[in-house]
């Protein structure tokens, strides 16, 4: 039986959503757009940075990356 991907209080990557901001050790990742298989994101050195280039990755690769780097959710995308 497979466990569900419900978000827990610790902020570990479960469901990714447009508008989320994740904090890593030296920078932030902002999710710009989310499709069925691909995710568009920005890597920011500061939360208020605005000119960062948009990059693309698969959702599974991003989820694994955030988990392995122990990223913390700073801003939830549900308010958008």
Secondary structure, 3 states (H helix, E strand, C coil): CCCCCCCCCCCCCCCCCCCCEEECCCCEEEEEEECCCEEEEEEECCCCCCCCCEEEEEHHHHHHHHHHCCCEEEECHHHC
